[in-house]
Amino acid sequence: MNEEIYENSQSEDEVLPPVGPKTALVSIIGRPSAGKSTFLNTASGEKISIVSSIPQTTRNAIRGIVNTSYGQIVFVDTPGLHLSDKKMNLKLTSIAEEQIADSDVILYIIDATRDHGEEEELIAALAKPHQDKLVIAINKTEDPHADIEAARFFVNTNFDNFPQERLISMSAKEDQNINDVLKAIYDLSPEAPHLYPEEFYTDQEVEFRISEIIREQAINRLKQELPHAIYIDIQDMVMAKQNLLKVRAFICVEKESQKGIVIGKGASMIKEIRVESIKECRKIFPYRVDIDLQVKVNKNWRQKDFVLNKILKS
C-alpha cells in the first residue's frame, strides 16, 4: 500500500481565514534536542515529528505545513547536527545541509539551557553564509536553567550585525512567542504559489508516520545506546475493512543480545510498545490501525548503505 494518504488538520465545519500570498520552504536546524521537533508540532498544531529526550531522534527531513492569513510555511525538521565521523551521523548531517541550501528561510533553534561549544559553533558556521534568510529562536526560556543572555551573546558574536527583530526568545514547549517566530519567517518569505492545499498539515505517507510512531514508543522505553540501534521495517499494510488498516512491522536491532531487551520479560516490552503505538495512531488517523509487531536482527545495519539509504531520506 504505497499511495500517499494525507490528514486534514481542520474540522469540516471550521471556517478558515483567507490564506495570504506568501509561501516559504523553511529548514529548522540546531543541535540534537534543541527543541526542533517540539517547535514543529506546536507551530503546526499537530503531531508531525516524534519527540524524545534521546538526542538525534529525528533521522529524516520531516515536513509540517502551517497555513495562516499571511501565507503558507512548509517547515522541514532536519536531523540534529552532531560532531561525529560515524557513517550514520555523516548521512544525517548531509540531509541537513541539503535542506539548508534548498530552503527559502532557515530557522536556527538554540537551546538556552546548554553551553555553546564546538558543536554549536559548527552549526553557526553552516548558517552564517545564509544570514540574509536566517531567523534565530532561543528556545526553552521556560526552563529555570535557561541563560538567554548567554545565547544572545553567542549569536551576536558569531553573526555580524544580526537583525535583532529576527532574534527571538521562545518556549516551544509552552507555546510562547511562536507567533513572533512565524511573523519573522513570513517577513522573509517570497510571494509564490502554495506548495500544498490549505487543509494539509503534513506530506508524510502513512507508512512513514506509523513507523515513526512505533520508533518513538520504542526509543522512549529503551535505555543507553539501544535507541540508536533500532529502526522500523514496515513489511505490509492492508486496508482489511473499510475502517481498519492492518500493519505488519519489525523493530530491527543490530545484535542478537538486543533482541531480548526489546521483547522484554514475558514479551512485556514489545506488547507495551505495540499497544501504545496503536493508541497514538488513533489520535492521528480517521480509521483504526492494528499492528502486528515483532523483532528481528540486522547485524551492524548502521554500517550498511542500503539500509541507511532506505531509512534516511531528505
Backbone torsions as a table, in degrees:
resi	resn	phi	psi	omega
1	MET	NA	92.6	-172.1
2	ASN	-105.7	-4.1	-177.5
3	GLU	-66.3	146.2	179.7
4	GLU	-78.9	132.3	177.4
5	ILE	-121.3	128.8	-177.6
6	TYR	-113.7	152.9	-179.3
7	GLU	-111.5	140.9	179.4
8	ASN	-87.2	124.5	-178.4
9	SER	-85.6	-4.5	-178.6
10	GLN	-118.1	146.1	173.7
11	SER	-72.3	156.5	-175.9
12	GLU	-65.3	-27.3	-176.2
13	ASP	-85.9	-12.4	-175.7
14	GLU	-77.4	130.9	179.8
15	VAL	-89.6	119.4	-178.6
16	LEU	-87.3	142.6	174.6
17	PRO	-68.9	157.0	176.7
18	PRO	-60.8	134.4	-177.7
19	VAL	-86.5	133.6	-175.4
20	GLY	-72.0	177.9	-171.5
21	PRO	-82.9	-12.3	-174.5
22	LYS	-79.6	146.5	177.1
23	THR	-143.4	135.7	179.9
24	ALA	-147.0	139.9	168.8
25	LEU	-94.8	117.9	-170.3
26	VAL	-119.8	117.8	175.9
27	SER	-86.5	132.9	175.0
28	ILE	-100.8	119.9	-179.2
29	ILE	-121.6	163.3	178.9
30	GLY	157.0	175.1	178.6
31	ARG	-71.1	161.3	173.9
32	PRO	-55.4	136.9	177.0
33	SER	68.2	22.0	176.8
34	ALA	-77.0	-15.1	179.6
35	GLY	108.6	20.0	-178.3
36	LYS	-64.3	-47.4	-178.7
37	SER	-67.1	-38.3	177.7
38	THR	-63.1	-41.8	176.8
39	PHE	-60.3	-46.5	-177.9
40	LEU	-59.4	-45.2	-179.7
41	ASN	-65.5	-40.6	-179.5
42	THR	-67.5	-46.2	-178.4
43	ALA	-65.8	-36.4	-177.8
44	SER	-80.1	-22.6	-176.5
45	GLY	74.7	13.9	-179.2
46	GLU	-143.8	162.2	175.5
47	LYS	-79.1	100.6	-178.8
48	ILE	-103.0	-49.7	-173.9
49	SER	-118.4	138.9	-179.1
50	ILE	-70.3	150.8	-174.9
51	VAL	-126.6	136.3	178.5
52	SER	-155.1	156.1	174.2
53	SER	-75.9	-9.0	178.6
54	ILE	-74.5	123.8	178.3
55	PRO	-59.6	148.6	177.9
56	GLN	60.6	39.7	174.0
57	THR	-64.9	-43.0	179.7
58	THR	-74.5	126.2	-178.6
59	ARG	-114.0	-15.1	-176.6
60	ASN	-126.3	168.8	172.9
61	ALA	-81.6	106.2	-174.6
62	ILE	-96.5	128.9	-178.3
63	ARG	-100.7	132.2	171.8
64	GLY	-129.2	140.5	-170.4
65	ILE	-116.9	129.0	178.6
66	VAL	-118.0	123.8	176.5
67	ASN	-114.6	124.9	176.6
68	THR	-137.1	-178.1	179.1
69	SER	-65.9	-16.3	176.9
70	TYR	-81.2	-29.4	-177.6
71	GLY	148.6	-158.4	-176.7
72	GLN	-116.6	127.4	173.3
73	ILE	-112.0	126.5	174.8
74	VAL	-106.2	102.5	-179.9
75	PHE	-82.6	142.3	174.3
76	VAL	-121.7	111.0	179.3
77	ASP	-82.8	106.8	-176.8
78	THR	-89.1	158.0	175.5
79	PRO	-60.5	146.0	177.4
80	GLY	-61.8	132.0	-178.7
81	LEU	-77.6	132.2	-167.8
82	HIS	-141.4	136.3	179.3
83	LEU	-75.7	108.4	178.7
84	SER	-170.5	146.9	177.3
85	ASP	-103.7	12.6	177.0
86	LYS	-69.8	148.4	-174.0
87	LYS	-56.7	-43.0	-178.0
88	MET	-66.4	-42.1	179.7
89	ASN	-66.7	-36.2	176.6
90	LEU	-65.0	-37.6	177.5
91	LYS	-65.7	-42.5	178.6
92	LEU	-61.8	-43.0	178.6
93	THR	-63.5	-39.2	178.7
94	SER	-62.0	-40.0	178.1
95	ILE	-61.7	-45.3	-179.5
96	ALA	-64.2	-41.9	-179.0
97	GLU	-64.6	-38.4	177.7
98	GLU	-62.1	-42.6	-178.7
99	GLN	-67.5	-38.2	178.4
100	ILE	-59.4	-45.2	-177.1
101	ALA	-66.3	-33.9	-173.3
102	ASP	-90.3	-8.1	-171.8
103	SER	-85.2	156.2	174.6
104	ASP	-80.7	-35.6	-179.2
105	VAL	-138.5	148.4	176.1
106	ILE	-117.3	128.9	173.0
107	LEU	-106.1	113.1	-178.9
108	TYR	-101.8	115.8	-178.2
109	ILE	-101.9	125.9	-179.8
110	ILE	-111.6	132.4	177.8
111	ASP	-81.9	113.9	-176.4
112	ALA	-75.2	-6.4	-177.6
113	THR	-95.1	-2.7	-175.2
114	ARG	-120.4	154.3	175.4
115	ASP	-68.0	152.2	-177.3
116	HIS	-104.1	92.5	-175.7
117	GLY	-104.0	-148.3	-174.2
118	GLU	-61.8	-38.5	-178.9
119	GLU	-64.0	-43.2	178.5
120	GLU	-66.4	-37.5	179.0
121	GLU	-65.7	-33.9	176.3
122	LEU	-61.7	-45.6	-179.4
123	ILE	-66.3	-41.8	177.8
124	ALA	-60.4	-38.5	179.0
125	ALA	-66.2	-35.4	177.1
126	LEU	-69.4	-34.3	-176.8
127	ALA	-82.5	-28.5	-172.2
128	LYS	-56.6	-42.2	178.7
129	PRO	-63.2	-15.3	-178.1
130	HIS	-109.6	27.2	-173.2
131	GLN	-59.2	-28.7	-178.0
132	ASP	-69.3	-16.1	178.4
133	LYS	-123.1	31.5	-172.8
134	LEU	-111.1	133.6	167.8
135	VAL	-119.3	134.1	-178.9
136	ILE	-115.6	126.7	178.6
137	ALA	-115.9	124.3	175.8
138	ILE	-90.4	112.5	-169.3
139	ASN	-101.6	166.9	177.2
140	LYS	69.6	35.4	179.8
141	THR	-67.8	-15.6	178.6
142	GLU	-75.5	-16.0	-176.9
143	ASP	-76.9	131.9	179.7
144	PRO	-62.0	-18.2	179.3
145	HIS	-91.6	1.2	-178.9
146	ALA	-67.0	134.9	176.6
147	ASP	-119.0	86.7	-174.6
148	ILE	-66.6	-39.2	-178.7
149	GLU	-65.0	-38.3	178.0
150	ALA	-64.3	-38.5	178.2
151	ALA	-66.7	-41.2	177.9
152	ARG	-64.8	-38.8	178.0
153	PHE	-62.8	-41.2	178.2
154	PHE	-60.3	-45.0	-179.3
155	VAL	-63.1	-49.3	-176.2
156	ASN	-68.1	-21.6	176.7
157	THR	-80.0	-36.1	-173.8
158	ASN	-95.6	-12.2	179.7
159	PHE	-126.8	127.3	-175.9
160	ASP	-75.4	119.8	175.0
161	ASN	50.5	47.4	-178.2
162	PHE	-67.7	130.3	-178.6
163	PRO	-59.8	122.8	-174.9
164	GLN	-68.6	-22.7	177.3
165	GLU	-70.9	-13.4	176.8
166	ARG	-104.7	12.2	175.2
167	LEU	-116.5	105.3	-167.3
168	ILE	-124.9	133.0	173.4
169	SER	-87.2	136.7	-176.7
170	MET	-150.3	167.5	168.5
171	SER	-128.8	104.0	178.5
172	ALA	-65.4	-35.0	-179.0
173	LYS	-65.2	-41.9	-176.2
174	GLU	-98.2	5.0	179.6
175	ASP	58.1	47.7	178.4
176	GLN	-109.4	127.0	178.4
177	ASN	65.6	18.2	176.2
178	ILE	-63.1	-40.3	-180.0
179	ASN	-64.6	-32.7	177.0
180	ASP	-65.0	-38.7	177.4
181	VAL	-65.4	-45.0	179.3
182	LEU	-61.4	-41.3	-179.5
183	LYS	-62.8	-41.5	178.3
184	ALA	-63.4	-36.3	178.2
185	ILE	-68.6	-44.3	178.4
186	TYR	-60.9	-35.4	179.4
187	ASP	-60.9	-28.6	179.8
188	LEU	-94.1	-7.3	-171.8
189	SER	-81.3	140.9	178.2
190	PRO	-80.3	159.5	170.8
191	GLU	-81.2	123.2	-175.3
192	ALA	-162.0	159.9	176.0
193	PRO	-61.0	146.9	178.7
194	HIS	-67.5	149.6	-178.1
195	LEU	-86.7	-23.0	-176.5
196	TYR	-139.0	156.4	171.8
197	PRO	-58.5	153.3	-172.4
198	GLU	-63.9	-25.6	-176.3
199	GLU	-81.5	-6.8	-178.9
200	PHE	-78.5	140.1	169.6
201	TYR	-120.0	-3.4	172.7
202	THR	-160.9	158.2	174.9
203	ASP	-111.7	16.0	-178.2
204	GLN	-71.0	138.3	174.3
205	GLU	-72.2	154.2	-178.8
206	VAL	-58.2	-42.5	-179.4
207	GLU	-57.7	-44.2	-179.7
208	PHE	-66.7	-42.1	-177.5
209	ARG	-63.8	-41.6	-180.0
210	ILE	-67.2	-41.2	179.2
211	SER	-63.4	-37.0	178.3
212	GLU	-69.8	-36.6	176.7
213	ILE	-62.6	-45.1	178.8
214	ILE	-62.6	-43.5	-179.6
215	ARG	-63.2	-40.6	178.4
216	GLU	-60.7	-46.6	-179.1
217	GLN	-65.2	-32.6	179.1
218	ALA	-73.2	-50.6	-173.3
219	ILE	-69.0	-25.9	178.2
220	ASN	-77.6	-5.5	178.3
221	ARG	-114.6	-7.7	-178.7
222	LEU	-107.4	155.8	-170.4
223	LYS	-118.7	166.9	173.7
224	GLN	57.8	-129.2	-173.2
225	GLU	-82.0	-16.5	-171.4
226	LEU	-58.2	-38.3	178.2
227	PRO	-54.9	-34.5	179.2
228	HIS	-80.8	-10.5	-176.2
229	ALA	-97.6	10.7	-179.4
230	ILE	-120.6	151.5	165.2
231	TYR	-143.7	164.7	-175.4
232	ILE	-109.7	130.6	179.0
233	ASP	-115.3	107.4	176.2
234	ILE	-82.0	113.5	-176.9
235	GLN	-85.2	-33.0	-170.8
236	ASP	-159.5	140.1	173.2
237	MET	-138.0	124.4	-178.1
238	VAL	-136.2	130.6	173.4
239	MET	-82.0	93.2	-172.0
240	ALA	-70.7	-39.1	176.8
241	LYS	-131.2	178.5	-177.5
242	GLN	-60.4	-30.2	-173.8
243	ASN	-125.7	26.8	-178.5
244	LEU	-140.7	119.2	174.5
245	LEU	-102.3	119.6	180.0
246	LYS	-98.9	128.1	-174.8
247	VAL	-123.0	134.3	172.5
248	ARG	-115.3	120.5	-172.4
249	ALA	-138.1	155.6	175.9
250	PHE	-121.3	137.4	163.8
251	ILE	-88.8	116.5	-176.1
252	CYS	-98.8	132.3	179.4
253	VAL	-120.6	169.7	-176.0
254	GLU	-89.1	-29.1	-172.3
255	LYS	-130.4	151.9	177.7
256	GLU	-60.2	-35.9	-178.5
257	SER	-66.3	-23.2	-179.5
258	GLN	-80.2	-22.0	-176.6
259	LYS	-60.1	-45.8	-179.5
260	GLY	-64.3	-33.6	179.1
261	ILE	-64.7	-42.8	-178.9
262	VAL	-70.0	-37.4	179.0
263	ILE	-69.0	-44.1	179.6
264	GLY	81.5	167.4	-179.0
265	LYS	-66.3	124.5	-178.3
266	GLY	62.7	26.4	-178.6
267	ALA	63.1	24.7	-175.9
268	SER	-68.4	-38.7	-176.4
269	MET	-68.7	-50.0	-177.5
270	ILE	-67.4	-30.9	176.3
271	LYS	-64.9	-42.6	179.5
272	GLU	-64.6	-42.6	178.1
273	ILE	-60.5	-44.1	-179.5
274	ARG	-62.8	-49.4	-176.8
275	VAL	-62.0	-44.9	-178.4
276	GLU	-69.8	-32.0	176.5
277	SER	-65.4	-41.8	177.8
278	ILE	-62.9	-40.2	178.3
279	LYS	-62.0	-42.5	179.8
280	GLU	-66.0	-38.1	178.4
281	CYS	-62.7	-34.7	179.0
282	ARG	-62.3	-30.9	-178.9
283	LYS	-73.9	-20.7	-171.9
284	ILE	-105.1	-44.9	-170.9
285	PHE	-98.2	149.1	-179.6
286	PRO	-83.3	9.6	178.3
287	TYR	-135.9	164.2	179.7
288	ARG	-75.6	147.6	177.1
289	VAL	-125.9	124.7	176.0
290	ASP	-111.5	132.7	-174.4
291	ILE	-120.2	123.2	169.2
292	ASP	-94.5	111.0	-171.2
293	LEU	-117.4	128.4	177.9
294	GLN	-133.9	174.8	-179.4
295	VAL	-122.1	138.2	174.1
296	LYS	-140.7	161.1	-177.4
297	VAL	-102.6	129.8	170.2
298	ASN	-126.4	94.0	-169.8
299	LYS	-56.9	129.2	175.8
300	ASN	52.5	41.3	-175.2
301	TRP	-62.7	-24.8	-178.7
302	ARG	-70.3	-8.8	176.4
303	GLN	-104.2	6.0	-176.5
304	LYS	-104.8	117.0	-176.2
305	ASP	-60.8	-39.2	-176.0
306	PHE	-66.8	-29.5	176.2
307	VAL	-75.0	-46.3	-179.5
308	LEU	-61.5	-40.7	179.7
309	ASN	-66.4	-27.2	-179.9
310	LYS	-78.0	-41.5	-172.7
311	ILE	-98.2	-16.9	179.8
312	LEU	-111.0	104.8	-176.4
313	LYS	-127.6	141.6	178.5
314	SER	-90.3	NA	NA
